[in-house]
Amino acid sequence: MLFTGAGGGTAQAARTVVGGTTGAAHASADRPSDGLGIRLLDAPVSRRKDPRARTGVVDHLNPGTTITRRFEVSNTTRRSLRVALYAAAADVENRTFAFAPERTPNELTTWTTVEPAEIDLPPHHKRTGRFTIRVPKTAWRGERYAMIWAQTGAPPDKNHNLGLLSRVGIRIYLDIGPGGEPPSDMRIEKLTPERDAAGRPRLVAQVRNTGGRALDLSGRLSLTDGPEGIRAGPYPATLGVTLKPGDTGQVVVEMGKRLPNGPWKAHLVIQSGLVKRVVSANVTFPDTGIGRSAVLLGTRHMLFPSALVALTLAVAAVVLLLLRRRRRRVNSGSA
């Protein structure tokens, strides 16, 4: 079962220059904010509260399953666009979700069909397409990655030796295997205060993916109990870190150059979808270079509403069982 209106803004965008090695690419007279856009329209009801499911496919499927998703392509320019729609390979490499060039296939793209293959978009118009993923019954267990791309551009011609291709896309993280979905989890292992070459302070968090699904990490940092009791933040973490299961990477939070060294009480939140971890530590930024790693004062596993309800029911069941046992002892003693 799906819910609609899932998508946000453009999931990913890329531009490629094609053609000869000299000359000028085709110029655009549109404003910088104008262009080609794509967004996902459907997501499973079971992932209604998962922010990752609103911009990409993060499903778990059994072998032999087929799913279909709708997406919307938009043209906010002042000219008509001829747009190609297709699936292409992707992977998680060097802790980044990496796109393969052009229409490079992989196993997941051979299971995927996109309809229609091409569309004409007048200025300031939108069109709906759909993609279908048919997982073979013989598919092996594991997570696969791909992109659904919408691509437009101007090829080289007699007046331009270079052409310009623009494409925007939707990420697919598809886990295959019988039974339930592997759990997603992570652990924040270390916090290190630093100053970069320009003198800007930053806090580097070492994060390990301890679950069974890839994670797209985001986060925010708040600083309290600073010099003379001042506070600072929250500061957003630099985006773009994706971790495969078992992998370790760094999440960096950068701050303004005028921020005092401290000491500070740092409160860091790292999140991927519904998985959220919170740690606190006392940190002091160095004058230059890399400072001393902080001792973590506490780690919290945030519980979302569904998990909180499940925990409450479990506690209530234990309490009820203990009360029943107590009544049995009292009754047997008075008999």
C-alpha positions in Angstrom: 0.0 0.0 0.0 1.3 3.5 -1.0 0.8 7.0 0.2 1.0 9.9 -2.3 2.6 13.3 -2.1 5.8 11.7 -0.8 8.3 13.6 -2.7 10.2 16.8 -1.8 12.5 18.7 -4.1 15.0 17.4 -6.6 16.8 14.4 -5.2 20.1 14.8 -7.1 21.4 16.9 -10.0 24.3 16.6 -12.3 25.6 18.4 -15.4 27.9 16.9 -18.0 29.7 18.6 -20.9 29.8 16.4 -24.0 31.2 16.7 -27.5 34.5 18.2 -28.6 37.3 19.6 -26.6 37.1 23.2 -27.7 34.4 25.8 -28.2 31.6 27.0 -25.9 28.8 25.0 -24.4 25.2 26.1 -25.2 24.3 29.1 -23.0 21.0 29.4 -21.0 19.1 32.6 -20.6 17.1 31.3 -17.7 17.6 32.4 -14.1 19.9 30.2 -11.8 16.9 28.9 -10.0 15.2 27.7 -13.2 15.7 24.2 -14.6 14.6 20.6 -14.7 13.2 19.0 -11.5 12.1 15.6 -10.4 10.3 14.3 -7.3 8.9 11.0 -6.0 5.1 10.9 -5.7 4.6 7.5 -3.9 6.0 5.7 -0.9 4.9 2.7 1.2 2.5 3.5 4.0 4.8 1.5 6.3 7.5 4.2 5.7 5.2 7.2 6.1 7.3 8.6 8.9 10.7 7.9 7.3 12.0 11.2 5.7 14.3 9.1 3.4 11.2 7.4 1.8 9.9 10.8 0.8 12.8 11.5 -1.6 14.0 8.1 -2.7 13.2 4.3 -2.7 14.5 2.6 0.5 12.4 -0.5 0.3 13.0 -4.1 1.4 11.6 -6.7 -1.0 11.4 -10.5 -1.1 12.6 -12.2 -4.3 9.8 -12.4 -6.9 8.2 -9.1 -5.8 7.2 -6.3 -8.2 6.7 -2.6 -7.2 5.7 0.5 -9.2 6.3 4.1 -8.2 5.1 7.4 -9.7 7.3 10.4 -10.1 6.9 14.0 -11.4 9.2 15.8 -13.8 8.9 19.6 -13.9 10.2 22.3 -16.3 10.6 25.7 -14.6 12.5 27.3 -17.5 11.1 29.6 -20.2 11.8 27.1 -23.0 10.5 23.7 -24.0 12.6 20.7 -23.0 12.9 17.2 -24.5 13.5 14.9 -21.5 14.8 11.4 -21.5 13.8 9.1 -18.5 15.9 6.1 -17.6 17.5 4.0 -14.9 21.3 3.9 -14.4 23.7 2.3 -12.0 24.9 3.7 -8.7 26.9 2.5 -5.8 28.3 3.5 -2.4 32.0 4.3 -2.9 34.4 6.0 -0.5 31.5 6.8 1.8 29.6 8.6 -0.9 26.5 7.7 -3.0 28.2 7.6 -6.4 26.5 7.8 -9.8 27.8 5.8 -12.8 28.3 7.7 -16.0 25.5 8.1 -18.6 23.3 4.9 -18.9 25.7 2.4 -17.3 23.7 -0.6 -16.2 23.9 -2.9 -13.2 21.8 -5.7 -11.8 19.2 -3.5 -10.4 18.7 -1.5 -13.6 18.1 -4.7 -15.5 15.1 -5.3 -13.2 13.8 -1.7 -13.7 11.7 -0.2 -16.5 10.8 3.5 -16.8 7.8 4.8 -18.6 7.6 6.8 -20.8 11.2 6.8 -22.1 10.9 10.4 -23.3 8.7 13.4 -22.7 8.2 16.9 -24.1 7.8 19.5 -21.4 6.6 23.0 -22.3 7.8 25.9 -20.2 6.5 25.8 -16.6 4.8 22.4 -17.1 4.9 19.1 -15.2 4.5 15.5 -16.3 4.1 12.2 -14.4 6.0 9.1 -15.1 6.4 5.7 -13.4 9.1 3.1 -12.9 8.6 -0.6 -12.2 11.1 -2.9 -10.4 10.6 -6.6 -10.9 12.8 -8.6 -8.6 13.6 -12.1 -9.9 12.7 -15.1 -7.7 16.3 -16.2 -8.0 17.7 -12.8 -6.7 20.4 -13.1 -4.0 20.2 -11.4 -0.6 21.7 -7.9 -0.4 21.3 -4.2 -1.0 21.4 -2.7 -4.5 21.7 0.9 -5.6 20.5 2.8 -8.7 19.2 6.1 -10.0 16.1 7.1 -11.9 17.2 10.0 -14.1 15.5 12.7 -16.0 17.9 14.2 -18.5 17.9 17.0 -21.0 20.5 18.9 -22.9 21.7 20.4 -26.1 24.1 18.3 -28.3 27.1 19.7 -30.2 26.2 21.3 -33.5 27.9 23.4 -36.2 28.0 26.5 -34.0 29.0 24.7 -30.7 31.7 22.1 -30.3 30.5 21.3 -26.8 27.0 20.2 -25.7 25.6 20.4 -22.2 23.6 17.6 -20.5 21.7 18.2 -17.3 20.1 15.4 -15.3 18.2 15.2 -12.0 17.4 11.9 -10.3 15.9 9.8 -7.5 18.0 7.5 -5.5 17.1 3.8 -5.1 18.4 1.8 -2.1 16.7 -1.6 -2.6 17.3 -4.4 -0.1 16.5 -8.0 -1.2 16.0 -11.0 0.9 13.4 -13.4 2.5 12.1 -12.6 5.9 12.1 -9.2 7.5 14.2 -6.1 6.7 17.7 -6.0 8.3 17.7 -3.4 11.1 19.3 0.0 10.6 21.7 1.2 13.3 24.8 3.3 14.0 27.2 4.2 16.7 29.0 7.6 17.3 32.5 6.5 18.4 34.5 9.6 18.7 34.4 13.5 18.6 37.4 15.5 17.7 37.6 19.3 17.8 39.8 20.9 15.0 40.5 24.2 13.2 41.0 24.2 9.5 43.7 26.0 7.5 41.5 29.2 7.5 41.1 29.1 11.3 37.5 28.0 11.3 36.6 25.6 14.1 34.9 22.3 13.3 33.9 19.1 15.1 34.6 15.8 13.5 32.4 12.8 14.5 33.5 9.3 13.8 30.4 7.2 13.0 30.1 3.4 12.4 27.2 1.8 10.6 26.3 -1.2 12.9 23.1 -2.1 11.0 22.2 -4.0 7.9 21.2 -1.1 5.6 23.1 1.8 4.0 22.8 5.1 5.9 22.7 8.7 4.6 24.0 10.8 7.5 22.8 14.2 8.6 23.1 16.0 11.9 23.3 19.2 14.0 25.5 20.5 16.8 24.5 22.7 19.7 27.1 24.2 22.1 26.3 25.3 25.7 28.1 26.2 28.9 30.7 28.2 26.9 32.9 31.1 28.1 30.8 33.3 30.4 27.9 30.8 29.9 27.3 31.6 26.3 25.5 29.3 23.8 26.1 28.7 20.1 24.3 26.9 17.3 22.6 24.8 16.2 25.1 24.2 13.3 24.2 21.7 10.5 26.5 18.9 9.6 28.0 18.7 6.2 25.9 16.4 4.0 26.9 13.7 1.6 28.2 11.0 3.9 26.7 7.5 3.0 27.9 4.4 4.9 27.5 0.8 3.9 26.9 -1.7 6.7 30.0 -2.2 8.8 31.7 1.0 7.3 33.0 3.9 9.3 33.1 7.5 8.2 33.4 11.1 9.4 30.6 13.6 9.8 31.9 17.2 10.0 30.2 20.2 11.6 31.8 23.6 10.7 31.4 26.8 12.7 32.2 30.5 12.4 35.8 31.7 12.7 35.1 33.9 15.6 33.8 31.1 17.9 35.8 31.0 21.1 37.9 27.9 21.8 35.8 27.1 24.9 35.5 25.0 26.9 32.0 24.0 25.6 29.5 21.3 26.3 28.8 19.8 22.8 25.4 18.1 22.0 25.6 16.3 18.7 22.6 14.6 16.9 23.3 12.3 14.0 20.4 10.9 12.0 19.6 8.7 9.0 15.9 8.3 8.4 14.3 7.1 11.6 17.6 6.2 13.2 18.8 9.0 15.5 21.7 9.0 18.0 22.6 11.8 20.4 25.9 12.3 22.3 27.3 14.9 24.6 30.9 15.8 25.4 33.1 18.5 26.8 35.2 20.0 24.0 37.8 22.7 23.6 38.9 23.8 20.1 42.6 24.2 19.5 44.2 27.4 18.3 45.4 25.5 15.2 45.3 21.9 13.8 43.7 18.9 15.5 42.7 19.0 19.2 42.3 16.2 21.7 39.4 13.8 21.1 36.6 14.3 23.6 35.3 11.7 26.1 31.7 11.0 25.3 29.5 11.7 28.4 26.5 9.9 27.2 24.8 8.3 24.2 21.0 8.2 23.7 19.0 6.1 21.3 16.0 8.2 20.3 12.7 6.4 20.3 10.1 7.3 17.7 6.4 7.0 18.4 5.9 3.5 17.1 8.9 2.2 19.0 7.7 4.1 22.1 4.3 2.5 21.9 5.8 -1.0 21.6 8.1 -0.4 24.6 5.1 0.8 26.7 3.1 -2.3 25.8 6.0 -4.5 26.7 6.5 -2.9 30.1 2.8 -3.1 30.8 2.7 -6.8 30.0 5.6 -7.4 32.4 3.9 -5.4 35.2 0.7 -7.3 34.6 2.5 -10.7 34.8 4.2 -9.7 38.1 0.9 -8.6 39.6 -0.8 -11.9 38.7 2.1 -13.9 40.3 1.8 -11.8 43.4 -1.9 -12.4 43.7 -1.4 -16.1 43.3 1.1 -16.1 46.2 -1.2 -14.1 48.4 -4.2 -16.4 47.6 -2.2 -19.6 48.2 -0.9 -18.2 51.5 -4.4 -17.4 52.8 -5.9 -20.7 51.7 
